[in-house]
Amino acid sequence: MDLNSSGGGGGDHTQGSEERSCLLAETSASDLNRLGAAPCRRATYCTNGMRYKLLQEGDIQVCVIRHPRTFLSKILTSKFLRRWEPHHLTLADNSLASATPAGYMEDAISYSAIEDVQLLSWENAPKYCLQLTIPGGTVLLQAANSYLRDQWFHSLQWKKKIYKYKKVLSNPSRWEVVLKEIRTLVDMALFSPLQDDSIHQAPLEIVSKLLSENLKLTTQEHENIIVAIAPLLENNHPPPDLCEFFCKHCRERPRSMVVIEVFTPVVQRILKHNMDFGKCPRLRLFTQEYILALNELNAGMEVVKKFIHSMHGPTGQCPHPRVLPNLVAVCLAAIYSCYEEFINSRDNSPSLKEIRNGCQQQCDRKPNLPLRLLHSNPDLVSQEVTTDARMKSIIVNSTEIHVELERSNMVNQKLKGSTSSSSNSSSSSSSSSSSDSEPSLIDCLLVSPTCSTMVIELSSQAERVLSCYVEILKMLSDYDDWRPALASLLQPIPFPKEALAHVKFTKELKYVIQRFAEDPRQEVHSCLLSVRAGKDGWFQLYSPGGVACDDDGELFASMVRVCNNVHILMGSCYKTKKFLLSLAENKLGPCMLLALRGNQTMVEILCLMLEYNIIDNNDTQLQIISTLESTDVGKKMYEQLCDRQRELKELQRKGGPTRLTLPSKSTDADLARLLSSGSFGNLENLSLAFTNVTSACAEQLIKLPSLKQLNLWSTQFGDAGLRVLSEHLTSLQVLNLCETPVTDAGLLALSSMRSLCSLNMNSTKLSADTYEDLKAKLPNLKEVDVRYTEAW
């Protein structure tokens, strides 16, 4: 690719697409930067010596010498009679002006009037001076030192040349001349001794304006210009108009070699260094179109996969923290665009953004075409009904979308008995749209038990975009170091509600959720839960009965499955009463169904509900017991539960010691062995001070029903253990946490232990705010030790 020829390297390339795809498949991230040989070679040359910042204004001495026409004027302009004036000069875009327009600088000097800029070097010339040649005379500028003089010299030259190129390229006549001028302009920016962001941005903005004003360029001219400005893009983001031009090229010529050779390093730089796509959304759009162009190659997603791998790097840890958030932002925007086009194509329906912001009221627009929900019974759908026989649509208002369900009189009569409660709830929702208790979107999508799927027909292009970017999300979830951040970014479910109702989307995304569920790290699988109370999370969406569940609860079960005897999701939350209460209130039916089918995880959950007395209703308890006894694994676990309950009652009956002190350096295993060897139903005072116990021993401590005093001084008992104790040992009165690694996160859980009257938090990470909160919520607290803490 020769940049010195008029063809530039942007002409028609005849290599096969297989060869083009190999350019990405066989090179690393650093090699991709060298694919465009000519542009990259030009970028490597730079001048040595002093570097200067581009001046915009400054103080300098000015003297104007008019060309002598008479003997008298020659005398008056001699060096003995010259007068110097101090001025604060501003280097504007088109002229050199003074902040105090008077004397020599009463009128601004246009850059077009400056014929030449030179350093004075003759003998006896004024020190640190430079000369501006103008019609009818000379302007002398005297700086304080040689560095400032050179800085003024290079800044004036730059401003003068940029002004000239703006004028020349604003009226293009012959494009071969324009291309030559663009190359000269790029070289000038590359070799300039000035160091400033505007040095590379100014030529890009000039070319961007040129392209926006000349839309009838040929493909050959497009590629020639792209190759010419490529060196400037290696260290600079393209301006918005230039991004629009690049997007157009990606859409129209996705198989062009320019996409891989020139755009690859540009997109890599955007993904590595961009901090906020909100400030320049066209950068995100350009990245999106570039990835789609890669997907158009014969190798398709294989090329995209190589590109994603090049962004991550060959090591186990990606060295660029901005790559993942930027890639996720591009994916979310692309997926959103697929469904926004779907909505906007429906008879003047508002966009999702308009609906979310409340920009359009329902009365201000035409009625929506319904998002049609198919009946699961084909016999009901096949029955013919006339238009007059149709009853009015039942509209369920939501804060996000409007879902309409059309029913016929005949269908309504047939389903009247089975769906009356659903219809009543839907009608009441419609009539009270202004009330605070609006139904959630998931309830809207499940407005009728006869509705199985929502038909969303996307265009072929939208289908390709959706498939590409969901596949990228799958790729991102395969990287261990990216998975925690990816789970956190996706925890709020940042997808349009139409996507959640689209079977293809939720089915493909299931792979990502499965990866989160299988990850043993708590910061990953905990993101499957809702981001806040009252809002559904992935756990709810993929549970049986959820809008995204299509596998009879298999993914739901895997979210709480015990793998290799290590509790994954359950290990972090399911043993707490709060989580079990949530399941009992919202998902008890699905849990019982899966337990009935022999799912061991669900069997264990039902047993824990019985053990912790989560279920108050006797009939529900009997139903759970019947469910457990219907399978072998359930029967075995229920028998073990009954044995534990009998042992607990026996333990309380036998009594045992009331005080116990464990030897120093005892471990969690020692404590478990001791408590399992005898009767401790009457144990009220337990000292584990100066032992090696950790939060894991909390599982043993909660089995002591009479415990009132617990000493954990100088142990490794942490926040996780405190949360477990606060759930079960609500009758604890004295607790010593001196010199333990507990923090505010665990100490706040103590607010539920209303019986506490003595609490030692000496030398912990207690904050003043948490201390005040505990004092307010623990009315019986009388003795508190907070020495050597922030609250002291």
C-alpha positions in Angstrom: 0.0 0.0 0.0 1.9 3.1 -1.3 0.7 6.4 0.1 2.8 8.4 -2.3 0.7 7.3 -5.3 -2.7 8.9 -6.0 -4.3 5.4 -5.5 -3.1 5.5 -2.0 -3.9 1.9 -1.3 -7.6 2.5 -1.0 -8.5 1.1 -4.4 -10.3 -2.2 -5.1 -8.6 -5.1 -3.4 -8.9 -8.5 -5.0 -7.7 -10.6 -2.1 -10.2 -13.2 -0.9 -12.2 -12.7 2.2 -10.5 -15.8 3.7 -7.1 -14.0 3.4 -8.6 -10.9 5.0 -10.0 -12.8 7.9 -6.6 -14.4 8.5 -5.2 -10.9 9.1 -7.0 -10.9 12.4 -7.0 -14.6 13.0 -3.2 -14.9 12.8 -2.0 -11.7 14.4 -1.8 -10.5 18.0 -3.1 -7.2 19.2 0.2 -5.5 18.7 0.5 -7.0 15.2 -2.9 -5.6 14.2 -1.4 -2.1 14.6 1.0 -2.8 11.9 -1.4 -4.1 9.3 -1.6 -0.8 7.4 2.1 -0.7 6.4 2.2 2.7 4.8 0.2 4.6 7.4 2.2 3.1 10.3 5.6 3.8 8.7 4.7 7.5 8.4 3.7 7.7 12.0 7.1 6.5 13.2 9.1 9.5 11.9 9.3 12.5 14.1 11.7 15.4 14.5 14.3 15.4 17.3 15.1 18.4 19.4 13.0 20.8 21.5 9.2 20.4 21.8 6.8 23.3 22.4 3.3 23.8 23.5 1.0 25.5 21.0 0.6 29.2 22.1 -2.8 30.7 22.1 -1.8 34.0 23.7 1.1 35.7 25.4 3.0 38.9 26.2 5.6 40.1 23.7 7.3 43.3 22.4 6.1 44.6 19.0 7.7 46.9 16.5 6.3 47.7 13.1 8.7 48.9 10.3 7.1 50.4 7.2 9.0 50.1 3.9 10.9 53.4 3.5 9.8 55.4 0.4 11.7 58.6 1.0 15.0 59.6 2.6 13.1 61.0 5.6 11.2 57.8 6.2 14.4 55.8 5.9 15.9 57.9 8.8 12.7 57.5 10.9 12.8 53.7 10.5 16.5 53.3 11.4 17.3 51.1 14.4 18.2 54.1 16.5 14.7 55.6 16.3 12.6 52.3 16.5 9.9 52.3 19.2 8.9 49.0 20.9 5.4 48.5 22.4 4.4 45.8 24.9 1.3 43.9 23.8 -0.7 40.8 24.9 -1.2 39.1 21.6 -3.9 36.4 20.9 -3.4 33.8 18.2 -7.0 33.5 16.9 -8.1 31.1 14.2 -7.8 33.7 11.4 -5.7 36.6 12.7 -3.1 37.9 15.2 -4.7 40.4 17.5 -3.9 42.4 20.6 -5.9 42.5 23.8 -5.3 46.3 23.8 -5.8 47.3 20.1 -3.7 50.5 20.0 -0.5 51.7 18.5 1.1 49.2 16.1 -1.6 46.6 16.8 -4.6 48.8 16.4 -5.7 46.5 13.6 -5.5 42.7 13.8 -3.0 41.1 11.3 -4.8 38.4 9.2 -2.8 35.2 8.6 -3.5 35.6 4.9 -1.6 38.9 5.0 1.5 37.4 6.5 3.8 36.5 3.6 6.6 34.9 5.7 7.7 34.2 9.2 11.4 34.2 9.9 13.9 34.2 12.8 16.2 37.3 12.8 19.7 36.0 12.4 21.8 38.8 10.8 24.5 40.5 12.7 23.5 43.2 15.2 19.8 42.1 14.9 17.7 42.5 18.1 18.0 39.6 20.4 15.2 36.9 20.5 13.3 38.4 17.6 11.2 37.0 14.8 10.1 38.8 11.7 6.6 38.8 10.0 6.7 40.0 6.5 3.5 41.9 5.6 2.5 44.0 2.6 4.1 47.4 3.0 6.4 46.6 5.9 7.7 44.2 8.6 6.4 43.3 12.1 9.1 42.5 14.6 8.2 40.4 17.7 10.8 40.3 20.5 10.5 37.6 23.2 12.1 37.3 26.6 14.3 34.3 25.7 15.2 32.0 22.9 12.7 29.3 23.9 9.8 31.7 23.9 10.9 33.1 20.6 11.0 29.6 19.0 7.6 28.8 20.6 6.1 32.0 19.0 7.8 31.1 15.7 6.4 27.5 15.5 2.9 28.6 16.8 2.6 31.4 14.2 3.7 29.1 11.4 1.2 26.4 12.5 -1.7 28.9 12.7 -0.8 30.4 9.3 -0.7 27.0 7.6 -3.8 25.6 9.2 -5.6 28.8 8.1 -4.3 28.2 4.6 -5.5 24.6 4.5 -8.9 25.5 5.7 -9.3 27.9 2.8 -7.8 25.6 0.2 -9.9 22.5 1.3 -13.1 24.5 1.7 -13.4 24.7 -2.1 -12.2 21.5 -3.6 -12.0 21.3 -7.4 -9.7 18.4 -8.3 -9.7 15.6 -5.9 -6.2 14.4 -6.7 -5.0 17.9 -5.6 -7.1 17.7 -2.5 -5.6 14.3 -1.6 -2.1 15.6 -2.1 -2.9 18.6 0.2 -4.4 16.3 2.9 -1.2 14.2 2.9 0.9 17.3 3.2 -1.3 18.5 6.1 -0.9 15.1 7.8 2.8 15.2 7.4 3.0 18.7 8.8 1.1 17.6 11.9 3.2 14.5 12.4 6.6 16.3 12.1 5.6 19.5 14.0 7.7 20.3 17.1 4.5 21.4 18.7 3.0 19.1 21.3 -0.7 19.7 21.8 -4.0 17.8 21.4 -5.1 20.3 18.8 -2.1 19.6 16.6 -3.6 16.3 15.4 -7.2 17.2 16.0 -7.1 20.3 13.7 -6.3 18.3 10.5 -8.9 15.7 11.4 -11.5 18.3 11.9 -10.6 19.9 8.5 -10.9 16.6 6.8 -14.1 15.8 8.7 -15.7 19.1 7.5 -14.5 18.4 4.0 -16.2 15.0 3.9 -19.4 16.2 5.5 -19.8 18.9 2.8 -18.9 16.6 -0.2 -21.2 13.5 0.0 -20.8 12.4 -3.6 -17.3 11.0 -3.4 -16.5 7.7 -5.0 -15.4 4.6 -3.0 -11.9 5.1 -4.3 -11.7 8.6 -3.0 -13.2 7.5 0.3 -10.5 4.9 0.8 -7.7 7.2 -0.3 -8.7 9.8 2.3 -9.0 7.2 5.0 -5.5 5.9 4.3 -4.1 9.4 4.2 -5.3 10.4 7.6 -4.6 7.0 9.2 -1.4 8.1 11.0 -3.2 10.8 12.9 -5.8 8.3 14.2 -3.3 6.1 16.0 -3.1 8.5 18.9 -6.3 10.5 18.6 -10.0 9.7 18.6 -11.8 10.7 15.3 -14.1 13.7 15.5 -17.9 13.0 15.4 -18.4 13.8 11.7 -15.4 11.6 10.8 -17.0 8.7 12.9 -20.1 9.1 10.8 -18.0 8.8 7.6 -16.3 5.7 9.0 -19.6 4.1 9.9 -20.8 4.7 6.4 -17.8 3.0 5.0 -18.1 0.0 7.3 -21.8 -0.4 6.3 -21.2 0.0 2.5 -17.8 -1.8 2.2 -17.4 -4.2 5.2 -15.0 -6.4 3.3 -12.7 -3.6 2.3 -9.1 -4.1 3.6 -9.2 -0.5 4.9 -11.6 -1.8 7.6 -9.0 -4.2 9.0 -5.8 -2.3 8.2 -6.8 1.3 9.2 -9.9 0.9 11.5 -8.6 -1.9 13.7 -6.0 0.2 15.6 -8.5 3.1 15.8 -11.1 0.9 17.4 -8.6 -0.7 19.7 -7.6 2.7 21.0 -11.2 3.7 21.5 -11.9 0.6 23.6 -8.7 1.0 25.6 -8.9 4.7 26.4 -12.5 6.0 26.0 -13.9 7.0 29.4 -17.5 7.9 28.5 -19.4 7.1 25.4 -22.1 9.5 26.5 -19.9 12.4 25.6 -19.3 11.1 22.1 -21.9 8.5 21.1 -20.6 8.4 17.6 -17.4 6.7 18.8 -19.6 3.9 20.2 -21.6 3.8 16.9 -18.4 3.5 14.9 -17.1 0.7 17.2 -20.4 -1.1 16.7 -20.3 -0.8 12.9 -16.7 -1.9 12.8 -17.5 -5.1 14.7 -20.5 -5.8 12.4 -18.2 -5.3 9.5 -15.8 -8.0 10.9 -18.8 -10.3 11.2 -19.6 -9.8 7.5 -16.3 -11.6 6.5 -16.5 -15.2 5.5 -15.0 -16.3 8.9 -17.7 -14.2 10.6 -17.8 -14.6 14.4 -14.4 -16.3 14.3 -12.8 -13.0 13.3 -14.8 -11.2 16.0 -13.6 -13.7 18.5 -10.0 -13.1 17.5 -10.6 -9.4 17.9 -12.1 -9.8 21.4 -9.1 -12.0 22.3 -6.7 -9.4 21.0 -8.4 -6.8 23.2 -8.1 -9.0 26.3 -4.5 -10.0 25.7 -2.8 -13.4 26.0 -2.4 -13.3 29.8 -5.0 -14.2 32.4 -5.6 -10.6 33.3 -6.6 -7.9 30.8 -4.2 -4.9 31.3 -6.7 -2.3 30.1 -9.5 -1.8 32.7 -11.7 0.2 30.2 -12.0 -2.5 27.6 -14.7 -4.5 29.2 -17.1 -1.6 30.2 -16.7 -0.1 26.7 -17.4 -3.5 25.0 -20.5 -4.0 27.2 -21.7 -0.5 26.4 -21.4 -1.2 22.7 -23.3 -4.5 23.1 -26.1 -3.0 25.1 -26.5 -0.1 22.6 -26.6 -2.5 19.7 -29.1 -4.8 21.3 -31.3 -1.9 22.3 -31.2 -0.6 18.7 -32.7 -3.9 17.5 -35.8 -3.5 19.6 -36.1 0.2 19.3 -36.4 -0.2 15.5 -39.1 -2.9 16.2 -41.1 -0.5 18.3 -40.8 2.6 16.1 -41.9 0.6 13.1 -45.3 0.0 14.8 -47.6 2.8 13.6 -46.1 5.9 15.3 -45.4 4.0 18.5 -43.0 5.9 20.9 -39.4 4.8 21.3 -38.3 3.1 24.5 -36.5 6.3 25.5 -39.6 8.3 25.1 -41.7 5.9 27.1 -39.1 5.8 29.9 -38.8 9.6 30.1 -42.5 10.1 29.8 -42.0 12.4 26.8 -45.2 11.3 25.0 -48.5 10.8 26.7 -50.9 8.2 25.4 -53.4 10.8 24.2 -50.8 12.6 22.2 -50.0 9.8 19.8 -51.8 7.3 17.7 -53.0 4.1 19.4 -50.3 1.4 19.5 -50.5 -1.7 17.4 -50.6 -4.5 19.9 -47.7 -6.7 20.8 -49.6 -9.8 19.9 -49.5 -12.6 22.4 -50.2 -16.1 21.0 -52.6 -18.5 22.8 -50.9 -21.7 23.7 -54.0 -23.7 22.6 -54.1 -24.0 18.8 -57.8 -24.9 18.8 -58.7 -21.6 20.3 -56.5 -19.7 17.8 -57.9 -21.5 14.8 -61.5 -20.6 15.5 -62.8 -17.9 13.2 -64.2 -14.8 14.6 -65.5 -11.7 12.9 -64.2 -8.2 13.5 -67.5 -7.1 15.0 -67.4 -10.0 17.4 -64.1 -8.9 18.9 -64.2 -7.2 22.2 -62.1 -4.3 23.1 -58.4 -4.9 23.8 -57.4 -5.3 27.4 -54.6 -2.8 28.0 -52.1 -3.4 30.8 -50.3 -0.1 31.6 -46.7 -0.3 32.7 -44.1 2.3 33.3 -42.1 0.8 30.5 -44.3 -0.5 27.7 -47.9 -1.2 26.8 -49.0 -4.7 26.2 -52.3 -5.3 24.5 -54.0 -8.6 24.4 -56.8 -9.1 21.8 -59.4 -11.7 22.6 -62.5 -12.7 20.8 -65.9 -13.2 22.3 -65.9 -16.9 21.6 -62.4 -17.3 23.1 -63.4 -15.2 26.1 -66.5 -17.3 26.7 -64.5 -20.5 26.5 -61.8 -19.3 28.9 -64.2 -17.3 31.2 -64.1 -19.9 34.0 -60.3 -20.4 34.1 -59.1 -16.8 33.5 -61.7 -14.7 35.3 -59.3 -13.8 38.1 -56.6 -12.9 35.6 -59.0 -10.7 33.6 -60.2 -9.0 36.6 -56.7 -8.2 37.8 -55.8 -6.9 34.3 -58.9 -4.7 34.1 -58.3 -3.2 37.5 -54.7 -2.5 36.5 -56.0 -0.7 33.4 -58.5 1.4 35.4 -55.9 2.5 38.0 -52.9 3.3 35.8 -52.4 6.5 37.8 -52.1 4.7 41.1 -48.9 3.8 42.8 -49.4 0.0 42.6 -48.8 -0.5 38.9 -48.1 -4.1 37.9 -44.5 -5.0 37.0 -43.7 -5.7 33.4 -43.3 -9.4 34.1 -46.8 -9.5 35.4 -47.9 -7.7 32.2 -46.2 -10.3 30.0 -47.9 -13.1 32.0 -51.3 -11.4 32.0 -53.0 -14.6 30.9 -52.1 -18.2 31.5 -53.1 -18.9 27.9 -50.3 -16.7 26.7 -47.1 -18.6 26.0 -44.8 -16.4 23.9 -44.7 -12.9 22.5 -44.1 -12.8 18.7 -41.4 -10.2 18.0 -40.4 -10.2 14.3 -37.2 -8.3 13.7 -35.8 -7.5 10.4 -33.1 -9.7 8.9 -30.4 -7.0 9.6 -31.6 -6.6 13.2 -31.5 -10.4 13.7 -27.8 -10.4 12.5 -27.0 -7.6 14.9 -28.7 -9.3 17.8 -27.0 -12.6 17.1 -23.6 -10.9 16.8 -23.7 -8.9 20.0 -25.3 -11.6 22.2 -22.5 -13.9 21.0 -20.0 -11.2 22.1 -21.6 -11.2 25.6 -21.1 -15.0 25.7 -17.4 -14.5 24.7 -16.9 -11.9 27.5 -18.4 -14.3 30.1 -15.8 -16.9 29.2 -12.9 -14.8 30.6 -12.5 -15.4 34.3 -11.0 -12.0 35.0 -13.9 -10.2 33.2 -16.7 -12.2 34.7 -17.1 -10.3 38.0 -17.3 -6.9 36.3 -19.5 -8.3 33.6 -21.9 -9.8 36.2 -22.0 -6.5 38.0 -22.8 -4.5 34.8 -25.6 -6.9 33.9 -27.1 -7.2 37.4 -29.6 -4.4 36.9 -30.9 -6.2 33.7 -30.0 -3.3 31.3 -32.0 -4.7 28.4 -35.3 -3.5 26.9 -38.3 -5.3 28.1 -39.1 -6.5 24.6 -35.8 -8.3 24.6 -36.8 -10.2 27.8 -40.0 -11.2 26.0 -38.1 -12.3 22.9 -37.6 -16.1 23.2 -34.5 -16.1 21.0 -32.7 -13.4 23.0 -33.4 -15.0 26.4 -32.5 -18.4 25.1 -29.1 -17.2 23.8 -28.4 -15.1 26.9 -29.0 -18.2 29.1 -25.4 -19.2 28.5 -24.1 -16.0 30.1 -26.3 -16.5 33.2 -25.2 -20.1 33.4 -21.6 -19.0 33.5 -22.4 -16.6 36.4 -24.2 -19.4 38.3 -21.2 -21.8 37.9 -18.6 -19.3 39.1 -17.5 -20.1 42.7 -16.8 -16.4 43.5 -19.5 -14.7 45.5 -19.1 -11.4 43.7 -20.1 -13.1 40.5 -23.0 -15.4 41.4 -24.5 -12.9 43.9 -25.2 -10.6 40.9 -27.9 -13.1 39.9 -30.0 -11.6 42.7 -31.9 -8.4 42.3 -29.9 -5.2 42.6 -32.4 -3.8 45.2 -35.5 -4.9 47.0 -38.7 -4.9 44.9 -36.9 -5.3 41.6 -36.5 -8.6 39.8 -33.1 -10.1 39.1 -31.9 -12.8 36.8 -32.7 -15.3 39.5 -36.4 -14.4 39.2 -36.5 -14.1 35.4 -35.1 -17.6 34.8 -37.1 -19.2 37.6 -40.1 -21.4 36.7 -42.9 -19.0 35.8 -40.5 -16.2 35.0 -40.7 -14.6 31.5 -37.3 -16.0 30.5 -37.7 -19.6 31.7 -38.1 -22.2 29.0 -36.4 -25.2 30.5 -38.7 -26.2 33.4 -36.4 -24.6 35.9 -33.1 -26.3 35.0 -31.2 -23.0 35.0 -33.0 -21.9 38.2 -31.8 -25.1 39.8 -28.3 -24.7 38.6 -28.2 -21.2 40.2 -28.6 -22.8 43.6 -26.9 -26.1 42.9 -24.2 -27.6 45.1 -21.1 -28.3 43.0 -18.3 -30.4 44.3 -19.7 -30.0 47.8 -19.2 -26.3 47.7 -22.3 -24.1 48.0 -22.2 -21.6 45.1 -25.2 -19.2 45.2 -26.6 -21.0 48.2 -23.4 -20.7 50.1 -23.6 -17.0 50.1 -27.3 -16.4 50.9 -29.7 -19.4 50.9 -28.9 -20.4 54.5 -30.2 -17.0 55.7 -33.8 -16.8 56.7 -34.2 -13.8 54.5 -33.5 -15.7 51.4 -35.6 -18.7 52.4 -38.5 -16.4 53.2 -38.2 -14.8 49.8 -38.3 -18.2 48.1 -41.3 -19.3 50.3 -43.2 -16.1 49.3 -42.5 -16.0 45.6 -41.1 -19.3 44.4 -42.4 -22.0 46.7 -44.5 -23.7 43.9 -41.5 -24.0 41.4 -39.3 -25.2 44.3 -41.8 -28.0 45.2 -42.2 -28.9 41.5 -38.5 -29.3 41.0 -38.1 -31.2 44.3 -40.9 -33.5 43.1 -38.9 -34.3 40.0 -35.9 -35.3 42.2 -33.8 -32.1 42.2 -31.5 -32.5 45.2 -30.9 -28.7 45.6 -34.6 -28.0 45.8 -35.1 -30.9 48.3 -32.5 -29.4 50.5 -34.1 -26.0 50.3 -37.5 -27.5 51.4 -35.8 -29.2 54.3 -34.2 -26.0 55.4 -37.6 -24.2 55.3 -39.0 -26.8 57.6 -35.9 -26.7 59.9 -35.9 -22.9 60.3 -39.7 -22.8 60.6 -40.1 -20.6 57.5 -43.5 -22.0 56.7 -46.3 -21.2 59.2 -49.2 -22.7 57.4 -49.8 -26.3 58.5 -51.3 -27.4 55.2 -48.3 -26.0 53.3 -46.0 -27.8 55.7 -47.8 -31.1 55.1 -47.6 -30.5 51.3 -43.9 -30.0 51.6 -43.5 -33.1 53.6 -45.5 -35.1 51.1 -43.3 -33.7 48.3 -40.2 -34.7 50.2 -41.4 -38.2 50.8 -42.4 -38.8 47.2 -38.7 -39.2 46.1 -35.9 -41.3 47.5 -33.5 -38.4 48.0 -36.3 -36.3 49.6 -37.3 -39.1 51.9 -33.7 -39.6 53.1 -33.1 -35.9 53.7 -36.4 -35.5 55.6 -35.5 -38.5 57.8 -32.2 -36.8 58.6 -34.1 -33.6 59.4 -36.3 -35.4 61.8 -33.3 -37.0 63.4 -31.7 -33.6 63.9 -34.8 -32.2 65.4 -35.0 -35.2 67.8 -31.3 -34.8 68.7 -31.9 -31.1 69.4 -34.8 -31.8 71.7 -32.7 -34.5 73.4 -29.8 -32.1 73.8 -32.1 -29.6 75.5 -33.5 -32.3 77.7 -30.1 -33.6 78.9 -28.8 -30.1 79.6 -25.0 -30.1 80.0 -22.5 -27.4 81.2 -23.5 -23.8 81.3 -20.0 -22.4 80.7 -17.3 -23.5 78.3 -13.9 -22.1 77.4 -12.0 -23.5 74.4 -8.2 -23.8 74.6 -6.2 -21.2 72.7 -5.2 -22.1 69.1 -8.3 -24.3 68.8 -9.7 -24.4 65.3 -13.2 -24.6 63.7 -12.8 -28.3 63.4 -11.9 -28.6 67.1 -15.1 -26.7 68.1 -17.3 -28.8 65.8 -15.8 -32.0 67.2 -16.3 -30.8 70.8 -19.9 -29.7 70.3 -20.8 -33.0 68.6 -19.3 -35.1 71.4 -21.6 -34.1 74.2 -24.8 -32.3 75.4 -24.6 -28.5 75.4 -28.3 -27.6 75.5 -27.8 -25.5 78.7 -24.6 -23.8 77.5 -25.0 -20.1 78.2 -21.5 -18.8 78.3 -18.9 -19.7 75.6 -15.4 -18.2 75.3 -13.4 -18.7 72.1 -10.9 -15.9 73.0 -7.4 -16.2 71.4 -8.4 -19.3 69.3 -8.0 -19.7 65.6 -11.7 -20.0 64.8 -13.2 -18.2 61.8 -16.6 -17.2 60.5 -17.1 -20.9 59.5 -17.7 -21.8 63.2 -21.0 -19.8 63.1 -22.7 -22.9 61.7 -21.9 -24.7 65.0 -22.7 -21.7 67.3 -26.2 -21.4 66.0 -26.9 -24.9 67.3 -26.6 -23.7 70.9 -30.2 -22.6 71.8 -29.4 -21.3 75.3 -26.3 -19.3 74.4 -26.4 -15.8 76.0 -22.7 -14.8 76.3 -20.1 -15.2 73.5 -16.4 -14.1 73.7 -14.6 -13.9 70.3 -11.7 -11.7 71.4 -8.7 -11.9 69.1 -10.1 -14.5 66.7 -10.5 -14.4 62.9 -14.3 -14.3 63.2 -15.5 -11.9 60.5 -18.5 -10.2 58.8 -19.9 -13.4 57.3 -20.1 -15.1 60.7 -21.8 -12.0 62.3 -24.5 -12.1 59.6 -25.3 -15.8 60.5 -25.3 -15.1 64.2 -27.7 -12.2 63.8 -30.1 -14.4 62.0 -30.3 -17.2 64.6 -28.9 -16.1 68.0 -31.4 -13.4 68.6 -31.4 -14.0 72.4 -27.6 -13.3 72.8 -26.9 -10.7 75.5 -23.1 -10.3 75.7 -20.8 -10.3 72.7 -17.1 -9.6 72.7 -15.6 -8.7 69.2 -12.4 -7.1 70.5 -9.5 -7.2 67.9 -11.5 -9.2 65.3 -11.5 -8.3 61.6 -15.2 -7.3 61.6 -16.2 -4.1 59.6 -19.3 -2.0 59.3 -20.8 -4.5 56.8 -21.0 -7.2 59.5 -21.6 -4.9 62.5 -24.7 -3.4 61.0 -26.3 -6.9 61.0 -26.2 -6.8 64.9 -29.0 -4.3 64.8 -31.5 -7.3 64.7 -30.1 -8.7 68.0 -32.4 -6.6 70.3 -31.4 -8.6 73.4 -27.8 -7.3 73.4 -26.9 -5.4 76.5 -23.1 -5.6 76.4 -21.0 -5.2 73.2 -17.2 -4.9 72.9 -16.0 -3.5 69.5 -12.6 -2.4 70.8 -9.9 -2.2 68.0 -12.2 -3.1 65.1 -13.0 -1.2 61.9 -16.2 0.4 63.4 -17.1 3.8 62.0 -18.8 6.6 63.8 -22.0 6.3 61.6 -22.4 2.6 62.3 -21.9 3.1 66.0 -24.7 5.7 66.1 -26.9 3.4 64.1 -26.4 0.5 66.5 -27.1 2.7 69.5 -30.4 3.8 67.9 -31.5 0.2 67.1 -30.4 -1.7 70.2 -32.5 -0.3 73.1 -31.1 -2.7 75.7 -27.4 -1.9 75.0 -25.9 -0.5 78.2 -22.2 -1.4 78.0 -20.2 -0.6 74.9 -16.4 -0.5 74.3 -15.4 1.4 71.1 -11.8 2.3 72.1 -9.3 2.5 69.3 -12.0 2.8 66.6 -13.1 5.7 64.5 -16.1 6.1 66.8 -13.9 6.6 69.9 
